[in-house]
Amino acid sequence: MANANSNNGQSPRSVESAKERGAYYTPEPVVRSLLSWAVRSTEDRLLDPSCGDGRFIAGHLKSVGIEQDPDASATAMQRAPGALIHEGDFFSWAGSTEERFECAAGNPPFIRYQRFKGAARARAIEFCDTLGAHFSGLSSSWPLFLVATAHLLHRGGRMAFVVPAEVGHAPYSSPLIEYLAQNFSFLQIVAVRNKIFPHLSEDCWLLYAGEKGGSTKEICLSILDEFYYCDKPPPVDVRVALSAWRCIWNWRLRPFLMPKSARDLYERVAQEDDCFRLGALAQINIGYISGANDFFHLRLSEAQDLGIPSTCLQTTVRNGRALPSSRLDETTVERWLREDRQTLLLRLRKNQELPNPVRSYLETARAKEVSGGYKCRTRNPWYVVPDVKIPDFFLSYMSGRKVLLVQNAAGCACTNSLHTVRLKNKAAQAQIRAAQRSLLFQLSCEVEGHPLGGGMLKLEPREACNVLVQDSSALSRGDTCIVEDGIISLQAWRHYAPA
Ligand SMILES: C[S@@+](CC[C@H](N)C(=O)[O-])C[C@H]1O[C@@H](n2cnc3c(N)ncnc32)[C@H](O)[C@@H]1O
């Protein structure tokens, strides 16, 4: 069996560079499941746009595989001698081929935008643009592979692919889903909670699209705890109307993983007059990036020894883990200073006259080193840390059990270990304080945020803007149980395990 060893059949060299190429090969039962639905006849022509070592194309005689890695394509040729294999970039080939297919199956590379770049990315984005699917430069590679593959199918054709679980929340999943819904009569996504790839940190789901040439107004969603072999897509658990997916759920399927009762309650509460989105009440940003935390954050004893005046120092939260759970006040900051923690940010302004002790500090050998660092050398002057704000609240954005929303009663700034929440008007203070204690706020963070791996929940500023703010002390006992169930179910999907 192909995945008999711990590297799933890949050599040490290929494992080393696997991340670069998005090369994680698919377990055999998954390959067989997808193929048995996609291929209907021995006469069908099958396409795998990124065939790796050829495990999909080996399952059907009339196959075409594209693979850019020479080692992998050589293995594919041995494994699938009857298949036609093109070595090279899929998008270059797709842009010029006249070939069309009855079916496609595979597992596209999951290459994030930081690595999926240059001419390859430009070609892929441009190709999808011409098809009417518009992706930004921040897209991962896989949705572009699926759009281009869909284009190469005949009328009536179908495709079945492994996709990362981010199909349920990433902004770049929506152009793919819109494209498939406009071009296929049937679209099904299978969410699988436990890992399909035991050695990958990424959770993977499955995607099926059928009857090319039609269109659909819904996504069929199946929700499985565990992958199991099946020769057709598993039974549908939820029919997600695209209109609701777009408008109520911000183009995300993740909320449909929670029980219907929790979704109904969420939808109802979101429309109530006293419920607001956090972004309507406040501006949410990442904290400042100093570029050299050890240099720019001083202990009280250091600042005193150096003689740095207090006008050049700003108390700050250097590390989000130090925060109390609901309110940061002077007493806590005084304790941090007494404990001689690195709580004082060297805060200098652009045209400021520098006091002599500061000047001396900026001329030390360490300062010379820091000034040439990646962040500092692009600043003018290098020692002015930009975007230092004093927020009204801090928001934790990488959370285990609970997202913290902490009132800033101490006038502190914070590094990018936290998000800053600055009120748009004073009246919002009471609303946000009520949300601090609210279970609904916690549920909303689960719904609007996304899993980060390792059981963590991440909230990007754009996601935090969508979080619901309402005083849930008015929730009935029954509704409280529904909200709790919603939280527990979404925590389970991000693999959060309570201690
Ligand atoms: C996730 S692996 C999947 C391989 C195989 N389909 C499977 O499921 O086992 C993705 C493959 O895509 C290949 N690849 C990455 N970028 C490519 C590109 N632009 N064109 C063709 N293949 C590419 C990688 O080398 C890798 O072998």
The ligand as an SDF file (V2000), in Angstrom:
LIG
                    3D

 27 29  0  0  0  0  0  0  0  0999 V2000
   -0.5970   17.3240   -2.8440 C   0  0  0  0  0  0  0  0  0  0  0  0
    0.4540   16.6220   -4.0520 S   0  0  0  0  0  0  0  0  0  0  0  0
   -0.6910   15.5330   -4.7680 C   0  0  0  0  0  0  0  0  0  0  0  0
   -0.1360   14.4840   -5.6110 C   0  0  0  0  0  0  0  0  0  0  0  0
   -1.1450   13.3880   -6.0290 C   0  0  0  0  0  0  0  0  0  0  0  0
   -2.2060   13.9570   -6.8480 N   0  0  0  0  0  0  0  0  0  0  0  0
   -1.7460   12.7300   -4.8070 C   0  0  0  0  0  0  0  0  0  0  0  0
   -2.8470   13.0960   -4.4280 O   0  0  0  0  0  0  0  0  0  0  0  0
   -1.1270   11.8730   -4.1820 O   0  0  0  0  0  0  0  0  0  0  0  0
    0.5690   17.9570   -5.1680 C   0  0  0  0  0  0  0  0  0  0  0  0
    1.5520   17.8010   -6.3200 C   0  0  0  0  0  0  0  0  0  0  0  0
    1.4690   18.9790   -7.1190 O   0  0  0  0  0  0  0  0  0  0  0  0
    2.7350   19.2140   -7.7070 C   0  0  0  0  0  0  0  0  0  0  0  0
    2.7410   20.6100   -8.1990 N   0  0  0  0  0  0  0  0  0  0  0  0
    2.9460   21.7340   -7.4690 C   0  0  0  0  0  0  0  0  0  0  0  0
    2.8290   22.8240   -8.2640 N   0  0  0  0  0  0  0  0  0  0  0  0
    2.5410   22.3630   -9.5150 C   0  0  0  0  0  0  0  0  0  0  0  0
    2.2940   23.0020  -10.7510 C   0  0  0  0  0  0  0  0  0  0  0  0
    2.3280   24.3210  -10.8460 N   0  0  0  0  0  0  0  0  0  0  0  0
    2.0010   22.2430  -11.8100 N   0  0  0  0  0  0  0  0  0  0  0  0
    1.9670   20.8730  -11.7140 C   0  0  0  0  0  0  0  0  0  0  0  0
    2.1980   20.2150  -10.5540 N   0  0  0  0  0  0  0  0  0  0  0  0
    2.4710   20.9470   -9.4660 C   0  0  0  0  0  0  0  0  0  0  0  0
    3.6930   18.9020   -6.5920 C   0  0  0  0  0  0  0  0  0  0  0  0
    4.9910   18.6360   -7.0730 O   0  0  0  0  0  0  0  0  0  0  0  0
    3.0080   17.7020   -5.9500 C   0  0  0  0  0  0  0  0  0  0  0  0
    3.5270   16.5060   -6.4420 O   0  0  0  0  0  0  0  0  0  0  0  0
  1  2  1  0
  2  3  1  0
  2 10  1  0
  3  4  1  0
  4  5  1  0
  5  6  1  0
  5  7  1  0
  7  8  2  0
  7  9  1  0
 10 11  1  0
 11 12  1  0
 11 26  1  0
 12 13  1  0
 13 14  1  0
 13 24  1  0
 14 15  1  0
 14 23  1  0
 15 16  2  0
 16 17  1  0
 17 18  1  0
 17 23  2  0
 18 19  1  0
 18 20  2  0
 20 21  1  0
 21 22  2  0
 22 23  1  0
 24 25  1  0
 24 26  1  0
 26 27  1  0
M  CHG  2   2   1   9  -1
M  END
$$$$
